[in-house]
Amino acid sequence: MAVLVGSIVSVLGASGCAPVVVGTPTWPGATLEKVLVTPDDLPAGVQVDRVAGDDAGPGGTSGPGAPPMLTTPAGCSDGLTRVIAESAERGPGSAAQIIAAYDGARMVLTVMTTALPLDRLEATAQRCAEFSTHFDPSDAGIPITTTRLSVPRSSALVYQQTMRLRGEDQSIYFAFENVGNWAVFGIAFPTQNPSIAVKGALPQTFLDVFDIQAHRVGVG
């Protein structure tokens, strides 16, 4: 799905230094492991997987990926990706990532050891509130909308992005929040998986898990 988020999880990595606290790990990578959501934080039966190679992203490389799709206005298919890539530093121990899967919702959550430029992310989302993506400059384009959602966590930016394709709406959800000098961001997809006993519904399940992850960072 070509969306404003783009390959957002491929731009992980924001190296930084956590404050030194006597009696606790001082390397950011060690603290990251402590604050990540675990299966114990979620209902029994939810699949939680730790993603390896966080500083390079799920694609296995920190190099450039495929070129962004054409959009009107320009730059909306990879707008947020560029903002994060331009603001994040890369390096081992700079970010950690998990995947949580329900029957009906699959989400990727990332914790970064530096803050995100929320003002730039918000401005990009506003600029791309309505855009079209094109496989070819001559085609009519696929309409996509980006809508900010009102959520209890006032410091979080949460969006629903909806693509209308063949007369049907398809939505994904994503969220960004700075917690102190660190950041949490996530993206969720409506993925059916009957092999998982626990049902998930978007956006609520995503918001619940995102809240748990942000809380763990805040108290970690």
Secondary structure, 3 states (H helix, E strand, C coil): CCCCCCCHHHHCCCCCCCCCCCCCCCCHHHHHHHHCCCHHHCCCCCEEEEECCHHHCCCCCCCCCCCCCEEECCCCCCHHHHHHHHHCCCCCCCEEEEEEEEECEEEEEEEECCCCCHHHHHHHHHHCCEEEEECCCCCCCEEEEEEECCCCCCCCEEEEEEEEECCEEEEEEEEEEEECCEEEEEEEECCCCCCCCCECCCCHHHHHHHHHHHHHHHHC
